[in-house]
Amino acid sequence: MDTTPSQSQVLRLLAMSIILGVLGGTAGSLLMALVDHGQEWVFIDLPRAWGLAAAPWWWVLLMLLASAALVAVIRRLPGATGTGPLTGFHFDDPLIIVPSVLLAALATLILGISLGPEAPLIVLGSAIGAIVGRRADPQARKALMLLGGVAAIGAVFGNPFISAFMILEFAAVGMVPAMLITPVLVALGASYVTQIGIGNIQGFGVHSLSVPGLPAYTSIQGRDLLVAVVIAIVAGAVAMAAREGGLAFARFAGRRAIAGLFTAALITAAVAIIATSGFDVGLNQILFSGNSGMGDLITQTSITAVIVILVGKAIVYAVALGGGFRGGPIFPATFLGVAVAVLATLLLPEDSVSAMAAAGIAASAAAMLKLPATSALLGAVLVAGAGAAIAPFAIIGATVGFLIRIVVDRKVTVPESAGEPATT
């Protein structure tokens, strides 16, 4: 029996890709804006309105406990906030659980827990795809959910080709049908148009995904390649330590869900208070996804402060992964990679922080995601401002991080409460 889609079916799918690209990109951009403005309002505007120059320690503690309390309440809704960030990305969540997932994600991200926005973006976009395809057959509806989810996550990476590479890797291992690759590209292109605008119609704005303040790197040095391997090993190991810590914490939270949320919030608050009060570390270098803290991290000149940031971020990331909160795993992992690179170049000033950052980002992302090509591109894009010569370092990092993940996966069994990494 011939299962090749007809020309009219292909054209309809491409047309739906454009529609879902616009809808998913718009929804994703609005969600990102809500998170960004929410964080600024909670941690900057509100304290100032109360006469505080900055958010004091008790404010940080209060907001993190409020996050745990809100997620605990939201868990009573249908779906109980869905699956956690340790289970990978899902493009097929039923509509009934979407409200609880998105509400839990907003309570997580706005109030400071260290996770990224990519997972709730996928849930939002796939929900739009399910609504658009509610009358379609199950297979067609799943395809539309994938297209919507990809379009929404495209709003956060600032570059449609990162999401495209991710789907290509999914397709390479059979998780996504190869026939959907072109519709995915069309959906990502339409999503990107909603961000940059067209003609006199202003877009929502491209989300800045880069490590600011990096010096140019135009000439590859042999020593840098060797050091990059070491950086990649350390960054991959740190990311895996955070992931294994998250898995261990998930065993506890799986048995005591409410206790897991509040314990994670208290640990996060303790780390943030110690780092900010004792070592003059910025709050955004411990809390949130880490993307907004990379600029300050690059300017750090204290080895002690960077060690505190690296260890502190790994701890709060681990408890966020396993504690029952909702968000994505990518951006805190990339922050850890940058922290390893900054620490290394403070210890070895003759090495380039730009090249080492590309290796560290790619290694930590590959160790966490098990997607080497996507991770290499992520490392190259985040450090692209330093020049094209950083590309080999991103490839080195992604390869080393992926190998570390393979070795660890052979020795570790993921607990049932956390689930195996799944994508679609």
Beta strands, then each sheet from edge to edge (+ up, - down):
end
